[in-house]
Amino acid sequence: MVVRMRHTRARTRNRRSHHALSKPALTKDDKGDIHLRHRLSKVTGSYRGRKVLDLSAKLEKRAKAVKETEVVR
């Protein structure tokens, strides 16, 4: 099948000019850690100055899981 009304490269590129990706919006919290906007900081576990996630408990749980998988092997 032959394309009857072929678009020129310029017309195609003009249409695609809005498809460019933008840079992610980063922000700094009180302690100077950089994170994505409207998301908690993975370094401190805080969001808008409040402690939301207890990272020490999460790390202990992960260490325990790794230790259990080593025992099974």
Protein Blocks (a to p, Z undefined) as FASTA:
>chain_A
ZZfbacdfklmmmmmmmmpccdddddddfkopacdehiacfklopaehiafbdfklmmmm
mmmmmmmmmmmZZ
